[in-house]
Amino acid sequence: MYEYTIFYVFPHSHTHTFSFYGFFSWLPLTLCNFVAMEPIRNKVKESGLIQLDLADLLPKEPYGSLDLSTQLWQGFVLKEKEFRAWILTKDWSVFAHQPVRIYCATEAIIPTWAYMLVAAALEPYTAEVIAGNEQAMEHFLINKALNNLDKEALNGQRVIVKGCANLLDQEYALTQLVLTLKPIVKSLMFGEPCSTVPIFKR
């Protein structure tokens, strides 16, 4: 058993040397109250505010990508006959039940009809086909997430929206979120509970 020297203040008290064994059995009531910690409170929940994290709208589902530059002759020209042959022989079922992005990874100009042919080939397997860069796909997936948002749970509520730097186009996501929430929520704020920017209030 280790011995410690403890200094404490009592009327008519002195410095004592004692064992930690049984220490809390004689600890003064006032000191015990000091040691006791208040239970952690969720002030956001108590305030009735609903905190909506934009990160929750980040696309979580996988999606397919199809680079048309792989079908260019010498990396520059798309030949219609060869391209149609590729359309007929490719196994499009690998893209079943998932969004698909069609794009060209090079600066080559892809004819518009090429995107149309690919979309027609994909249609039996998926209706979610996007032509463009990753940002275009992100826009599509965010709009899809907003359409699936539980609006009933947010109806008449006060909502705080947090930003998310992981999005390619945060501004687009936030503006679409405002258009989705404004007709149903009581008030909308942006930021953290300790520092918010009012967006609108009924």
N, CA, C and O of each residue as an XYZ file, in Angstrom:
808
protein
N       0.852     -1.195      0.000
C       0.000      0.000      0.000
C       0.887      1.244      0.000
O       1.795      1.364      0.822
N       0.614      2.189     -0.945
C       1.422      3.401     -1.007
C       0.880      4.438     -0.052
O      -0.320      4.486      0.220
N       1.775      5.269      0.457
C       1.403      6.359      1.346
C       1.534      7.670      0.595
O       2.513      7.865     -0.126
N       0.545      8.603      0.747
C       0.572      9.896      0.084
C       0.324     10.982      1.119
O      -0.340     10.760      2.131
N       0.868     12.150      0.846
C       0.595     13.317      1.690
C      -0.453     14.161      1.002
O      -0.244     14.627     -0.118
N      -1.580     14.361      1.666
C      -2.701     15.101      1.091
C      -2.913     16.371      1.905
O      -2.956     16.322      3.135
N      -3.046     17.505      1.225
C      -3.316     18.775      1.887
C      -4.781     19.119      1.644
O      -5.232     19.170      0.500
N      -5.493     19.347      2.686
C      -6.887     19.752      2.540
C      -7.196     20.776      3.622
O      -6.456     20.905      4.598
N      -8.286     21.498      3.444
C      -8.600     22.610      4.345
C      -9.845     22.291      5.154
O     -10.915     22.060      4.591
N      -9.710     22.277      6.468
C     -10.823     22.157      7.408
C     -10.571     23.153      8.545
O      -9.432     23.549      8.792
N     -11.612     23.539      9.211
C     -11.349     24.332     10.425
C     -10.500     23.531     11.395
O     -10.779     22.363     11.667
N      -9.472     24.165     11.910
C      -8.589     23.552     12.905
C      -7.938     22.281     12.367
O      -7.725     21.335     13.126
N      -7.619     22.238     11.079
C      -7.055     21.009     10.504
C      -5.554     21.144     10.335
O      -4.994     22.239     10.401
N      -4.924     20.012     10.118
C      -3.484     19.947      9.886
C      -3.231     19.060      8.695
O      -4.128     18.395      8.177
N      -1.977     19.072      8.274
C      -1.587     18.171      7.194
C      -1.544     16.747      7.713
O      -0.998     16.477      8.783
N      -2.137     15.822      6.927
C      -2.176     14.430      7.348
C      -1.515     13.553      6.312
O      -1.569     13.833      5.115
N      -0.897     12.500      6.777
C      -0.376     11.468      5.901
C      -1.201     10.215      6.129
O      -1.359      9.756      7.260
N      -1.736      9.657      5.020
C      -2.631      8.518      5.216
C      -2.602      7.652      3.964
O      -2.036      8.046      2.945
N      -3.200      6.499      4.038
C      -3.326      5.595      2.904
C      -4.546      5.985      2.093
O      -5.522      6.499      2.639
N      -4.493      5.737      0.761
C      -5.651      5.991     -0.094
C      -6.771      5.000      0.207
O      -7.905      5.204     -0.228
N      -6.477      3.948      0.932
C      -7.504      2.975      1.262
C      -8.576      3.642      2.123
O      -8.266      4.211      3.170
N      -9.798      3.575      1.699
C     -10.884      4.197      2.451
C     -10.939      5.693      2.312
O     -11.611      6.365      3.094
N     -10.224      6.245      1.301
C     -10.142      7.708      1.162
C     -11.513      8.341      0.983
O     -11.830      9.338      1.631
N     -12.326      7.765      0.104
C     -13.603      8.376     -0.187
C     -14.616      8.189      0.937
O     -15.670      8.825      0.920
N     -14.324      7.335      1.910
C     -15.252      7.137      3.023
C     -15.270      8.335      3.957
O     -16.258      8.560      4.656
N     -14.181      9.110      3.977
C     -14.164     10.285      4.865
C     -14.090     11.592      4.074
O     -14.046     12.667      4.673
N     -14.075     11.521      2.742
C     -13.963     12.730      1.932
C     -15.105     13.680      2.282
O     -16.257     13.248      2.333
N     -14.824     14.945      2.521
C     -15.869     15.900      2.921
C     -16.973     15.988      1.874
O     -16.721     15.846      0.678
N     -18.187     16.221      2.335
C     -19.340     16.280      1.458
C     -19.184     17.354      0.394
O     -19.535     17.141     -0.767
N     -18.652     18.517      0.791
C     -18.488     19.600     -0.169
C     -17.519     19.223     -1.271
O     -17.718     19.600     -2.426
N     -16.461     18.475     -0.930
C     -15.490     18.051     -1.915
C     -16.078     16.978     -2.821
O     -15.778     16.922     -4.014
N     -16.923     16.122     -2.237
C     -17.593     15.104     -3.044
C     -18.485     15.764     -4.084
O     -18.550     15.326     -5.233
N     -19.168     16.817     -3.669
C     -20.019     17.533     -4.619
C     -19.198     18.157     -5.735
O     -19.636     18.242     -6.883
N     -17.981     18.597     -5.369
C     -17.097     19.176     -6.380
C     -16.640     18.120     -7.383
O     -16.549     18.375     -8.584
N     -16.353     16.914     -6.851
C     -15.877     15.837     -7.708
C     -16.971     15.354     -8.645
O     -16.697     15.020     -9.797
N     -18.216     15.313     -8.159
C     -19.330     14.815     -8.967
C     -19.505     15.677    -10.217
O     -19.456     16.904    -10.140
N     -19.705     15.046    -11.342
C     -19.873     15.753    -12.608
C     -21.338     15.746    -13.019
O     -22.058     14.776    -12.781
N     -21.771     16.845    -13.641
C     -23.135     16.908    -14.139
C     -23.287     15.957    -15.322
O     -22.348     15.791    -16.101
N     -24.449     15.333    -15.467
C     -24.661     14.455    -16.629
C     -24.596     15.253    -17.921
O     -25.011     16.410    -17.978
N     -24.062     14.605    -18.967
C     -23.943     15.252    -20.273
C     -25.326     15.442    -20.868
O     -26.132     14.512    -20.895
N     -25.597     16.640    -21.341
C     -26.906     16.961    -21.912
C     -26.757     17.269    -23.397
O     -25.808     17.925    -23.825
N     -27.706     16.784    -24.156
C     -27.759     17.089    -25.584
C     -28.626     18.320    -25.762
O     -29.847     18.226    -25.881
N     -27.966     19.492    -25.779
C     -28.710     20.742    -25.826
C     -29.413     20.946    -27.161
O     -30.456     21.597    -27.226
N     -28.833     20.378    -28.244
C     -29.489     20.481    -29.547
C     -30.811     19.741    -29.528
O     -31.821     20.240    -30.025
N     -30.801     18.526    -28.941
C     -32.031     17.737    -28.868
C     -33.050     18.412    -27.971
O     -34.240     18.435    -28.286
N     -32.584     18.971    -26.838
C     -33.496     19.634    -25.920
C     -34.116     20.884    -26.527
O     -35.224     21.268    -26.152
N     -33.420     21.521    -27.454
C     -33.918     22.751    -28.065
C     -34.987     22.489    -29.112
O     -35.645     23.423    -29.571
N     -35.169     21.232    -29.495
C     -36.144     20.908    -30.517
C     -35.642     21.096    -31.928
O     -36.408     20.959    -32.882
N     -34.357     21.409    -32.080
C     -33.771     21.588    -33.411
C     -33.414     20.237    -34.025
O     -33.008     19.313    -33.320
N     -33.565     20.134    -35.315
C     -33.141     18.943    -36.043
C     -31.890     19.293    -36.838
O     -31.899     20.212    -37.657
N     -30.822     18.557    -36.590
C     -29.560     18.816    -37.277
C     -29.440     17.879    -38.474
O     -29.433     16.657    -38.322
N     -29.346     18.459    -39.648
C     -29.245     17.689    -40.885
C     -27.838     17.843    -41.441
O     -27.422     18.937    -41.821
N     -27.114     16.737    -41.483
C     -25.733     16.749    -41.965
C     -25.724     16.494    -43.469
O     -26.232     15.476    -43.940
N     -25.146     17.425    -44.210
C     -25.102     17.284    -45.657
C     -24.324     16.037    -46.074
O     -24.527     15.503    -47.164
N     -23.428     15.579    -45.193
C     -22.662     14.365    -45.499
C     -23.570     13.151    -45.634
O     -23.237     12.193    -46.332
N     -24.729     13.193    -44.957
C     -25.669     12.078    -45.055
C     -26.256     11.956    -46.454
O     -26.774     10.903    -46.826
N     -26.176     13.033    -47.226
C     -26.701     13.002    -48.591
C     -25.647     12.587    -49.611
O     -25.940     12.457    -50.800
N     -24.419     12.379    -49.138
C     -23.369     11.935    -50.045
C     -23.760     10.617    -50.693
O     -24.268      9.727    -50.010
N     -23.538     10.470    -51.980
C     -23.872      9.217    -52.662
C     -23.155      8.034    -52.031
O     -21.925      8.009    -51.969
N     -23.911      7.067    -51.567
C     -23.328      5.886    -50.938
C     -23.429      4.657    -51.845
O     -22.714      3.675    -51.648
N     -24.308      4.715    -52.824
C     -24.470      3.574    -53.706
C     -23.395      3.573    -54.794
O     -23.006      4.641    -55.267
N     -22.913      2.409    -55.196
C     -21.933      2.348    -56.284
C     -22.581      2.682    -57.614
O     -23.779      2.469    -57.798
N     -21.806      3.196    -58.525
C     -22.329      3.441    -59.868
C     -21.284      3.044    -60.904
O     -20.083      3.031    -60.633
N     -21.776      2.721    -62.100
C     -20.890      2.293    -63.166
C     -20.394      3.469    -63.993
O     -21.050      4.509    -64.066
N     -19.261      3.304    -64.601
C     -18.675      4.327    -65.472
C     -18.265      3.687    -66.786
O     -17.734      2.577    -66.817
N     -18.520      4.407    -67.869
C     -18.200      3.893    -69.193
C     -17.463      4.976    -69.979
O     -18.039      6.003    -70.336
N     -16.185      4.730    -70.239
C     -15.331      5.697    -70.935
C     -15.334      5.406    -72.433
O     -14.810      4.383    -72.873
N     -15.924      6.304    -73.210
C     -16.029      6.093    -74.651
C     -14.703      6.311    -75.385
O     -14.577      5.950    -76.555
N     -13.736      6.888    -74.717
C     -12.443      7.104    -75.381
C     -11.758      5.792    -75.722
O     -10.881      5.758    -76.585
N     -12.146      4.716    -75.059
C     -11.553      3.404    -75.353
C     -12.018      2.872    -76.708
O     -11.456      1.904    -77.220
N     -13.036      3.498    -77.287
C     -13.567      3.051    -78.576
C     -13.128      3.954    -79.732
O     -13.588      3.791    -80.862
N     -12.254      4.886    -79.450
C     -11.787      5.803    -80.499
C     -10.692      5.156    -81.350
O      -9.793      4.496    -80.827
N     -10.777      5.349    -82.631
C      -9.729      4.864    -83.535
C      -8.514      5.784    -83.415
O      -8.607      6.991    -83.639
N      -7.379      5.192    -83.058
C      -6.131      5.924    -82.820
C      -6.309      7.039    -81.784
O      -5.555      8.012    -81.772
N      -7.287      6.890    -80.939
C      -7.511      7.832    -79.849
C      -8.156      9.136    -80.239
O      -8.251     10.046    -79.415
N      -8.610      9.254    -81.498
C      -9.153     10.540    -81.959
C     -10.534     10.443    -82.619
O     -11.366     11.333    -82.446
N     -10.771      9.388    -83.356
C     -11.967      9.319    -84.197
C     -12.842      8.140    -83.787
O     -12.350      7.041    -83.528
N     -14.147      8.389    -83.732
C     -15.098      7.320    -83.452
C     -15.727      6.875    -84.774
O     -16.428      7.646    -85.429
N     -15.470      5.641    -85.150
C     -16.014      5.100    -86.393
C     -17.355      4.431    -86.108
O     -17.456      3.554    -85.250
N     -18.369      4.852    -86.831
C     -19.728      4.389    -86.540
C     -19.866      2.870    -86.682
O     -20.451      2.221    -85.815
N     -19.330      2.296    -87.769
C     -19.498      0.861    -88.001
C     -18.885      0.047    -86.863
O     -19.529     -0.858    -86.334
N     -17.657      0.360    -86.488
C     -16.982     -0.364    -85.403
C     -17.675     -0.121    -84.053
O     -17.754     -1.010    -83.206
N     -18.165      1.090    -83.885
C     -18.817      1.413    -82.625
C     -20.120      0.631    -82.487
O     -20.421      0.125    -81.405
N     -20.888      0.525    -83.550
C     -22.136     -0.239    -83.504
C     -21.850     -1.727    -83.256
O     -22.605     -2.398    -82.553
N     -20.764     -2.231    -83.831
C     -20.387     -3.626    -83.589
C     -20.053     -3.840    -82.113
O     -20.419     -4.859    -81.528
N     -19.359     -2.877    -81.522
C     -19.038     -2.960    -80.085
C     -20.306     -2.926    -79.244
O     -20.415     -3.660    -78.261
N     -21.264     -2.086    -79.615
C     -22.545     -2.003    -78.902
C     -23.234     -3.370    -78.895
O     -23.794     -3.782    -77.879
N     -23.190     -4.063    -80.021
C     -23.888     -5.340    -80.151
C     -23.216     -6.466    -79.369
O     -23.891     -7.389    -78.912
N     -21.910     -6.403    -79.212
C     -21.183     -7.499    -78.572
C     -20.911     -7.294    -77.079
O     -20.578     -8.250    -76.379
N     -21.047     -6.083    -76.595
C     -20.734     -5.817    -75.184
C     -21.816     -6.384    -74.270
O     -23.001     -6.365    -74.602
N     -21.387     -6.890    -73.110
C     -22.321     -7.402    -72.104
C     -22.787     -6.245    -71.214
O     -22.088     -5.852    -70.280
N     -23.948     -5.714    -71.507
C     -24.472     -4.563    -70.771
C     -25.100     -4.950    -69.429
O     -25.404     -4.080    -68.613
N     -25.290     -6.223    -69.207
C     -25.929     -6.664    -67.954
C     -25.061     -6.380    -66.732
O     -25.555     -6.402    -65.604
N     -23.761     -6.111    -66.944
C     -22.886     -5.801    -65.799
C     -23.284     -4.481    -65.145
O     -22.874     -4.203    -64.018
N     -24.077     -3.665    -65.841
C     -24.520     -2.382    -65.294
C     -25.946     -2.439    -64.744
O     -26.547     -1.401    -64.464
N     -26.480     -3.635    -64.591
C     -27.872     -3.779    -64.165
C     -28.099     -3.191    -62.775
O     -27.287     -3.373    -61.868
N     -29.220     -2.482    -62.627
C     -29.699     -1.968    -61.330
C     -28.717     -1.001    -60.659
O     -28.588     -1.001    -59.435
N     -28.038     -0.193    -61.441
C     -27.155      0.818    -60.872
C     -27.067      2.017    -61.818
O     -27.217      1.859    -63.030
N     -26.826      3.213    -61.274
C     -26.609      4.367    -62.144
C     -25.338      4.183    -62.970
O     -24.372      3.574    -62.512
N     -25.351      4.717    -64.191
C     -24.189      4.589    -65.071
C     -23.825      5.966    -65.626
O     -24.684      6.719    -66.085
N     -22.543      6.266    -65.572
C     -22.040      7.528    -66.135
C     -21.292      7.244    -67.423
O     -20.373      6.425    -67.452
N     -21.695      7.931    -68.497
C     -21.013      7.828    -69.783
C     -20.155      9.078    -69.960
O     -20.640     10.192    -69.768
N     -18.899      8.905    -70.319
C     -18.009     10.060    -70.441
C     -16.876      9.745    -71.412
O     -16.733      8.616    -71.881
N     -16.091     10.749    -71.696
C     -14.885     10.581    -72.505
C     -13.716     11.160    -71.722
O     -13.727     12.337    -71.361
N     -12.720     10.347    -71.462
C     -11.595     10.751    -70.618
C     -10.575     11.610    -71.350
O      -9.655     12.134    -70.722
N     -10.714     11.767    -72.660
C      -9.774     12.572    -73.434
C     -10.473     13.821    -73.963
O     -11.656     14.046    -73.710
N      -9.716     14.624    -74.701
C     -10.272     15.845    -75.284
C     -10.946     15.597    -76.635
O     -11.393     16.536    -77.293
N     -11.015     14.347    -77.038
C     -11.637     14.015    -78.320
C     -13.119     14.369    -78.313
O     -13.777     14.303    -77.274
N     -13.631     14.739    -79.464
C     -15.045     15.089    -79.598
C     -15.832     13.825    -79.941
O     -15.608     13.201    -80.978
N     -16.759     13.460    -79.052
C     -17.593     12.284    -79.258
C     -18.908     12.722    -79.901
O     -19.558     13.631    -79.384
N     -19.315     12.113    -80.996
C     -20.601     12.476    -81.600
C     -21.761     12.240    -80.642
O     -21.738     11.303    -79.844
N     -22.759     13.082    -80.725
C     -23.911     12.979    -79.832
C     -24.606     11.632    -79.965
O     -25.065     11.070    -78.970
N     -24.688     11.110    -81.182
C     -25.398      9.850    -81.398
C     -24.734      8.681    -80.664
O     -25.384      7.672    -80.389
N     -23.440      8.813    -80.347
C     -22.757      7.741    -79.618
C     -23.329      7.589    -78.210
O     -23.536      6.469    -77.742
N     -23.583      8.696    -77.541
C     -24.198      8.655    -76.211
C     -25.604      8.072    -76.302
O     -26.032      7.331    -75.417
N     -26.321      8.411    -77.377
C     -27.679      7.905    -77.556
C     -27.677      6.392    -77.763
O     -28.537      5.692    -77.228
N     -26.719      5.885    -78.533
C     -26.633      4.447    -78.759
C     -26.330      3.695    -77.460
O     -26.908      2.639    -77.201
N     -25.428      4.238    -76.652
C     -25.082      3.602    -75.374
C     -26.288      3.621    -74.432
O     -26.571      2.625    -73.765
N     -26.996      4.746    -74.376
C     -28.178      4.835    -73.516
C     -29.228      3.815    -73.933
O     -29.864      3.192    -73.083
N     -29.410      3.643    -75.236
C     -30.377      2.661    -75.734
C     -29.966      1.244    -75.349
O     -30.816      0.412    -75.033
N     -28.659      0.969    -75.376
C     -28.181     -0.364    -75.002
C     -28.321     -0.616    -73.500
O     -28.525     -1.754    -73.076
N     -28.213      0.443    -72.700
C     -28.316      0.310    -71.242
C     -29.756      0.246    -70.745
O     -30.016     -0.289    -69.667
N     -30.676      0.776    -71.507
C     -32.069      0.931    -71.040
C     -32.719     -0.344    -70.505
O     -33.469     -0.258    -69.532
N     -32.475     -1.516    -71.082
C     -33.095     -2.719    -70.511
C     -32.595     -3.073    -69.111
O     -33.223     -3.867    -68.411
N     -31.469     -2.488    -68.700
C     -30.850     -2.858    -67.433
C     -30.911     -1.755    -66.384
O     -30.926     -2.043    -65.187
N     -30.945     -0.515    -66.809
C     -31.031      0.614    -65.876
C     -31.610      1.829    -66.583
O     -31.355      2.068    -67.763
N     -32.399      2.589    -65.829
C     -32.974      3.832    -66.364
C     -32.193      5.050    -65.898
O     -32.535      6.181    -66.244
N     -31.139      4.820    -65.109
C     -30.365      5.920    -64.538
C     -29.046      6.048    -65.289
O     -28.021      5.513    -64.867
N     -29.087      6.753    -66.390
C     -27.914      6.936    -67.239
C     -27.607      8.427    -67.334
O     -28.473      9.220    -67.705
N     -26.382      8.806    -67.001
C     -25.953     10.197    -66.999
C     -24.763     10.350    -67.931
O     -23.812      9.572    -67.861
N     -24.812     11.349    -68.800
C     -23.683     11.665    -69.672
C     -22.971     12.895    -69.104
O     -23.580     13.957    -68.972
N     -21.688     12.755    -68.768
C     -20.953     13.893    -68.230
C     -19.878     13.483    -67.251
O     -19.524     12.308    -67.146
N     -19.358     14.477    -66.529
C     -18.263     14.236    -65.594
C     -18.786     13.743    -64.241
O     -19.987     13.532    -64.073
N     -17.881     13.562    -63.286
C     -18.266     13.060    -61.971
C     -19.215     14.018    -61.249
O     -20.078     13.586    -60.485
N     -19.050     15.317    -61.495
C     -19.925     16.299    -60.866
C     -21.363     16.150    -61.357
O     -22.309     16.321    -60.588
N     -21.520     15.833    -62.633
C     -22.863     15.614    -63.174
C     -23.524     14.418    -62.500
O     -24.717     14.447    -62.199
N     -22.745     13.371    -62.267
C     -23.285     12.206    -61.568
C     -23.613     12.540    -60.129
O     -24.628     12.083    -59.603
N     -22.764     13.336    -59.479
C     -23.045     13.738    -58.102
C     -24.346     14.522    -58.028
O     -25.146     14.300    -57.119
N     -24.572     15.435    -58.969
C     -25.820     16.195    -59.006
C     -27.015     15.257    -59.104
O     -28.013     15.429    -58.405
N     -26.902     14.269    -59.978
C     -27.994     13.320    -60.155
C     -28.273     12.556    -58.864
O     -29.428     12.417    -58.462
N     -27.220     12.059    -58.212
C     -27.390     11.253    -57.003
C     -27.908     12.081    -55.836
O     -28.673     11.580    -55.013
N     -27.492     13.363    -55.757
C     -27.991     14.233    -54.694
C     -29.477     14.507    -54.884
O     -30.248     14.473    -53.924
N     -29.877     14.776    -56.118
C     -31.296     14.988    -56.398
C     -32.103     13.737    -56.056
O     -33.217     13.829    -55.542
N     -31.539     12.585    -56.341
C     -32.209     11.328    -56.005
C     -32.365     11.185    -54.490
O     -33.417     10.773    -54.000
N     -31.291     11.537    -53.748
C     -31.342     11.454    -52.284
C     -32.358     12.430    -51.714
O     -33.064     12.095    -50.763
N     -32.446     13.625    -52.274
C     -33.410     14.614    -51.793
C     -34.841     14.170    -52.071
O     -35.739     14.419    -51.266
N     -35.054     13.521    -53.193
C     -36.388     13.002    -53.507
C     -36.805     11.912    -52.522
O     -37.990     11.741    -52.236
N     -35.816     11.176    -52.006
C     -36.095     10.091    -51.061
C     -36.034     10.544    -49.602
O     -36.206      9.728    -48.696
N     -35.791     11.828    -49.366
C     -35.696     12.348    -48.003
C     -37.025     12.187    -47.267
O     -38.092     12.378    -47.850
N     -36.953     11.834    -45.980
C     -38.166     11.675    -45.172
C     -38.726     13.055    -44.839
O     -38.418     13.621    -43.789
N     -39.537     13.584    -45.723
C     -40.069     14.939    -45.552
C     -41.102     15.016    -44.429
O     -41.276     16.065    -43.808
N     -41.783     13.905    -44.174
C     -42.785     13.895    -43.112
C     -42.140     14.164    -41.754
O     -42.711     14.865    -40.919
N     -40.946     13.603    -41.534
C     -40.249     13.797    -40.259
C     -39.756     15.225    -40.092
O     -39.508     15.661    -38.968
N     -39.606     15.968    -41.194
C     -39.103     17.342    -41.136
C     -40.224     18.379    -41.213
O     -39.967     19.575    -41.081
N     -41.429     17.944    -41.418
C     -42.550     18.861    -41.580
C     -42.775     19.709    -40.323
O     -42.999     19.172    -39.239
N     -42.713     21.039    -40.479
C     -42.945     21.952    -39.362
C     -41.815     22.032    -38.357
O     -42.002     22.586    -37.274
N     -40.650     21.498    -38.681
C     -39.534     21.471    -37.738
C     -38.565     22.624    -37.988
O     -38.546     23.231    -39.058
N     -37.761     22.903    -36.961
C     -36.656     23.852    -37.095
C     -35.400     23.060    -37.409
O     -35.021     22.168    -36.650
N     -34.755     23.376    -38.519
C     -33.673     22.547    -39.036
C     -32.386     23.351    -39.161
O     -32.386     24.490    -39.627
N     -31.283     22.727    -38.731
C     -29.941     23.277    -38.934
C     -29.232     22.384    -39.951
O     -29.183     21.165    -39.786
N     -28.689     22.990    -40.994
C     -27.994     22.241    -42.034
C     -26.489     22.447    -41.882
O     -26.005     23.577    -41.812
N     -25.763     21.337    -41.832
C     -24.310     21.395    -41.801
C     -23.763     21.233    -43.206
O     -24.322     20.489    -44.012
N     -22.674     21.924    -43.502
C     -22.031     21.789    -44.794
C     -21.166     20.541    -44.856
O     -20.991     19.839    -43.859
N     -20.633     20.275    -46.030
C     -19.759     19.113    -46.212
C     -18.757     19.417    -47.312
O     -19.134     19.610    -48.468
N     -17.483     19.457    -46.953
C     -16.445     19.804    -47.923
C     -16.097     18.644    -48.847
O     -15.339     18.818    -49.802
N     -16.646     17.455    -48.571
C     -16.313     16.297    -49.385
C     -17.076     16.247    -50.700
O     -16.756     15.436    -51.569
N     -18.071     17.095    -50.854
C     -18.820     17.131    -52.100
C     -18.030     17.854    -53.183
O     -17.269     18.777    -52.891
N     -18.205     17.442    -54.408
C     -17.563     18.138    -55.521
C     -18.187     19.510    -55.732
O     -17.501     20.458    -56.116
N     -19.488     19.613    -55.480
C     -20.216     20.867    -55.692
C     -21.160     21.096    -54.515
O     -22.360     20.836    -54.603
N     -20.593     21.589    -53.411
C     -21.370     21.799    -52.199
C     -22.476     22.837    -52.415
O     -23.575     22.703    -51.877
N     -22.180     23.862    -53.197
C     -23.150     24.924    -53.422
C     -24.408     24.386    -54.110
O     -25.526     24.771    -53.770
N     -24.211     23.504    -55.069
C     -25.368     22.910    -55.747
C     -26.217     22.115    -54.757
O     -27.440     22.248    -54.732
N     -25.565     21.293    -53.948
C     -26.291     20.464    -52.990
C     -27.074     21.325    -52.003
O     -28.219     21.010    -51.677
N     -26.465     22.407    -51.527
C     -27.128     23.266    -50.542
C     -28.317     24.008    -51.149
O     -29.361     24.130    -50.509
N     -28.171     24.498    -52.367
C     -29.288     25.216    -52.984
C     -30.461     24.273    -53.247
O     -31.617     24.648    -53.051
N     -30.164     23.052    -53.689
C     -31.239     22.084    -53.917
C     -31.890     21.663    -52.605
O     -33.090     21.392    -52.556
N     -31.085     21.611    -51.539
C     -31.628     21.271    -50.228
C     -32.581     22.350    -49.737
O     -33.622     22.038    -49.158
N     -32.237     23.624    -49.962
C     -33.118     24.730    -49.576
C     -34.448     24.633    -50.326
O     -35.512     24.797    -49.730
N     -34.387     24.371    -51.621
C     -35.609     24.268    -52.422
C     -36.479     23.101    -51.964
O     -37.704     23.151    -52.075
N     -35.842     22.055    -51.451
C     -36.593     20.894    -50.967
C     -37.223     21.151    -49.611
O     -38.358     20.743    -49.366
N     -36.489     21.832    -48.717
C     -36.944     21.994    -47.338
C     -37.857     23.198    -47.113
O     -38.727     23.158    -46.243
N     -37.672     24.248    -47.875
C     -38.401     25.498    -47.610
C     -39.920     25.325    -47.556
O     -40.557     25.937    -46.699
N     -40.522     24.531    -48.419
C     -41.986     24.409    -48.344
C     -42.503     23.658    -47.122
O     -43.696     23.727    -46.825
N     -41.630     22.936    -46.401
C     -42.144     22.060    -45.342
C     -41.652     22.394    -43.935
O     -42.360     22.113    -42.969
N     -40.466     22.983    -43.786
C     -39.934     23.210    -42.438
C     -40.369     24.568    -41.898
O     -40.757     25.463    -42.649
N     -40.292     24.694    -40.573
C     -40.668     25.953    -39.921
C     -39.579     26.996    -40.070
O     -39.862     28.166    -40.330
N     -38.338     26.576    -39.907
C     -37.202     27.486    -40.080
C     -35.996     26.686    -40.541
O     -35.907     25.476    -40.331
N     -35.074     27.393    -41.171
C     -33.871     26.745    -41.700
C     -32.669     27.604    -41.387
O     -32.661     28.810    -41.638
N     -31.637     26.958    -40.828
C     -30.397     27.636    -40.488
C     -29.226     26.851    -41.039
O     -29.337     25.654    -41.307
N     -28.106     27.526    -41.208
C     -26.898     26.878    -41.725
C     -25.767     27.044    -40.729
O     -25.597     28.117    -40.151
N     -24.987     25.981    -40.524
C     -23.832     26.052    -39.637
C     -23.911     25.044    -38.514
O     -24.467     23.957    -38.673
N     -23.344     25.419    -37.362
C     -23.355     24.594    -36.167
C     -24.319     25.199    -35.155
O     -24.612     26.393    -35.227
N     -24.829     24.383    -34.192
C     -25.757     24.920    -33.199
C     -25.215     26.130    -32.444
O     -25.986     26.997    -32.035
N     -23.891     26.198    -32.254
C     -23.293     27.309    -31.517
C     -23.108     28.547    -32.385
O     -22.873     29.638    -31.866
N     -23.210     28.387    -33.704
C     -23.010     29.523    -34.606
C     -23.757     29.254    -35.906
O     -23.254     28.555    -36.786
N     -24.961     29.811    -36.023
C     -25.785     29.529    -37.181
C     -26.078     30.812    -37.977
O     -26.054     31.920    -37.441
N     -26.351     30.620    -39.254
C     -26.773     31.699    -40.133
C     -28.227     31.433    -40.521
O     -28.513     30.428    -41.173
N     -29.150     32.315    -40.131
C     -30.553     32.082    -40.502
C     -30.742     32.154    -42.018
O     -30.233     33.066    -42.670
N     -31.471     31.195    -42.569
C     -31.780     31.179    -43.987
C     -33.206     31.676    -44.226
O     -33.437     32.545    -45.067
N     -34.149     31.120    -43.484
C     -35.501     31.658    -43.527
C     -36.284     31.158    -42.297
O     -35.904     30.188    -41.641
N     -37.372     31.853    -42.021
C     -38.226     31.502    -40.885
C     -39.658     31.887    -41.220
O     -39.924     32.959    -41.762
N     -40.569     30.986    -40.885
C     -41.979     31.280    -41.140
C     -42.535     32.213    -40.083
O     -43.712     32.573    -40.134
